[in-house]
């Protein structure tokens, strides 16, 4: 039924922000045609036109103390977040493959995905994810914070946390989706007395059970266990 399908789709996108932001075309983003801070010119445009346009302020390159950067990268290796780029790339590729498989023959999908994977690796290399995350860690944590977090994750308890947390997170998300779906369906059924049009929309079709099914989708990529 339409409402149930909509609820499932909503829960799916809520727990998969990466997929929700992935362009449906699967095409990797194109780099800008001009350098940052330099106004773009159309072919044949006079030089005076470009000079009249105020240039955007250049974004300063964030400098990080080399010792702190090394400590951050060590922590990311320890937490396996340095491999997140590989997980994200595999996740996006898999989602694109699933979408294309519904609209194209298998042999065409295979050929297209071979080229897509190569272009994606060039346009958005996994290592770039780690490089982009380093400044985020640097802004959020002091050197003392990084050292303390590293010490924790190097401890026996920290190692157990690293191994257990992905499964704990996955199970928690799945349970939360089921609870939200069931609650939403119950509320809509109660409101159907005031909104008769809901009754037809909530009516099961094709032998569906009263309970909202659990959406079958790949969870958002998480850092692999050690």
C-alpha positions in Angstrom: 0.0 0.0 0.0 1.1 3.5 -0.7 1.3 4.9 2.8 3.3 1.9 4.1 5.7 2.1 1.1 6.2 5.8 1.8 6.9 5.1 5.4 9.5 2.5 4.5 11.1 4.9 2.0 11.2 7.6 4.6 12.9 5.4 7.2 15.3 4.1 4.5 16.5 7.6 3.7 16.6 8.7 7.3 19.0 5.9 8.2 21.0 6.2 4.9 22.0 9.8 4.6 24.7 8.9 2.1 22.3 7.4 -0.3 19.9 10.3 0.0 22.6 12.7 -1.1 23.8 10.5 -4.0 22.8 11.8 -7.4 20.4 9.5 -9.2 22.5 9.6 -12.3 25.5 8.0 -10.6 27.8 10.5 -12.4 30.8 11.6 -10.4 31.0 15.3 -9.7 32.9 17.4 -12.3 35.8 19.6 -11.1 35.3 23.3 -11.4 36.3 24.8 -14.8 38.4 27.5 -13.2 40.5 28.1 -10.1 38.8 29.2 -6.9 38.8 33.0 -6.5 39.0 33.6 -10.2 35.8 34.6 -12.0 34.8 32.3 -14.9 34.9 33.7 -18.4 32.7 32.6 -21.3 34.6 31.9 -24.5 35.5 35.1 -26.3 34.5 37.3 -23.4 36.5 40.6 -23.2 39.1 40.8 -20.5 37.5 44.0 -19.2 34.3 42.1 -18.3 36.3 39.7 -16.1 38.1 42.6 -14.4 34.8 44.3 -13.6 33.5 41.2 -11.7 34.8 41.1 -8.1 36.7 38.0 -7.3 35.5 35.8 -4.5 37.8 35.7 -1.5 40.2 32.8 -1.6 39.6 30.1 1.0 42.6 29.9 3.3 44.3 26.6 3.5 44.1 25.2 7.0 47.5 24.5 8.4 47.9 21.8 11.0 50.9 21.1 13.2 52.7 18.1 11.6 52.9 16.3 15.0 49.1 16.8 15.6 48.3 15.6 12.0 50.5 12.5 12.6 48.6 11.8 15.8 45.3 12.2 14.2 46.1 9.9 11.3 47.4 7.3 13.9 44.1 7.6 15.7 42.1 7.2 12.5 44.1 4.1 11.6 43.4 2.7 15.1 39.7 3.4 14.8 39.7 2.1 11.2 38.1 5.4 10.1 41.0 5.8 7.7 39.3 3.1 5.6 36.0 4.9 5.5 36.8 6.2 2.0 36.9 2.6 0.7 33.6 1.8 2.5 31.9 4.8 1.1 33.1 4.1 -2.4 31.9 0.5 -2.2 28.6 1.7 -0.8 27.9 4.3 -3.4 29.0 1.9 -6.2 26.6 -0.8 -4.9 23.7 1.6 -4.7 24.3 2.9 -8.2 24.5 -0.7 -9.5 21.2 -1.6 -7.8 19.4 1.4 -9.4 20.8 0.8 -12.8 20.0 -2.9 -12.7 16.3 -2.1 -12.6 16.5 -0.1 -15.8 19.2 -1.8 -17.9 20.2 -5.3 -19.1 22.8 -7.0 -16.9 25.5 -7.0 -19.6 25.1 -3.2 -20.1 25.2 -2.6 -16.3 28.4 -4.6 -16.0 30.1 -2.6 -18.7 28.8 0.7 -17.4 29.9 0.0 -13.8 33.4 -1.0 -14.9 33.8 2.5 -16.3 32.0 4.1 -13.5 34.2 2.6 -10.8 37.3 3.8 -12.6 36.0 7.3 -13.0 34.8 7.4 -9.3 38.2 6.3 -8.1 39.7 9.1 -10.0 37.1 11.8 -9.2 36.8 10.9 -5.5 39.7 8.7 -4.4 39.2 7.0 -1.0 42.3 8.6 0.4 40.8 12.0 -0.1 38.1 11.2 2.5 40.9 10.7 5.1 42.7 13.8 4.0 39.5 15.8 4.3 38.7 14.4 7.8 42.0 15.4 9.3 41.2 19.1 9.6 37.8 18.2 11.1 39.5 16.2 13.8 42.0 19.0 14.3 39.3 21.6 14.9 37.3 19.3 17.2 40.1 18.0 19.4 43.2 19.4 21.0 46.5 17.5 20.9 45.8 16.3 24.5 42.4 15.1 23.4 43.8 13.1 20.5 46.4 11.5 22.8 43.8 10.6 25.4 41.4 9.1 22.9 44.3 7.1 21.3 45.2 5.8 24.8 41.7 4.7 25.3 41.3 2.9 22.0 44.7 1.2 22.5 43.4 -0.2 25.9 41.7 -3.6 26.1 38.3 -1.9 26.7 38.8 0.4 23.8 39.6 -2.6 21.5 36.3 -4.3 22.7 34.4 -1.1 21.9 35.8 -0.9 18.4 34.8 -4.5 17.7 31.3 -4.3 19.2 30.2 -0.8 18.3 29.4 -1.4 14.6 27.0 -4.3 15.4 25.5 -2.4 18.3 24.8 0.6 16.0 23.4 -1.6 13.3 21.0 -3.4 15.6 19.9 -0.2 17.3 19.1 1.5 13.9 17.1 -1.5 12.7 15.1 -1.6 16.0 14.5 2.1 15.8 13.2 1.9 12.2 10.8 -0.9 13.2 9.5 1.1 16.2 9.0 4.3 14.1 7.2 2.4 11.4 4.9 0.6 13.7 4.1 3.8 15.7 3.4 5.8 12.5 1.1 3.1 11.1 -0.8 2.9 14.4 -1.3 6.7 14.5 -2.5 6.8 10.9 -5.0 4.0 11.6 -6.3 5.9 14.6 -6.7 9.1 12.6 -8.5 7.3 9.7 -11.8 7.9 11.5 -11.3 11.6 11.1 -9.7 11.2 7.7 -11.7 8.6 5.8 -9.4 8.8 2.8 -6.7 7.1 4.9 -8.7 3.9 5.2 -8.3 3.0 1.5 -4.6 4.1 1.6 -4.0 1.9 4.7 -5.8 -1.1 3.4 -3.3 -4.0 2.8 -2.8 -5.0 -0.8 -1.4 -8.2 -2.2 -1.6 -10.1 1.0 0.4 -7.7 3.1 0.3 -8.3 6.8 -0.8 -5.6 9.2 2.7 -5.1 10.5 5.0 -2.8 8.5 7.8 -4.9 7.0 11.4 -4.2 7.8 13.1 -2.4 4.9 15.7 -4.5 3.2 18.6 -2.2 2.5 22.2 -2.0 3.0 23.1 0.0 6.2 25.2 3.2 5.9 28.8 2.2 5.6 30.7 1.9 8.9 34.4 1.6 9.6 35.4 -2.1 9.3 36.3 -4.0 12.4 39.9 -4.8 13.1 
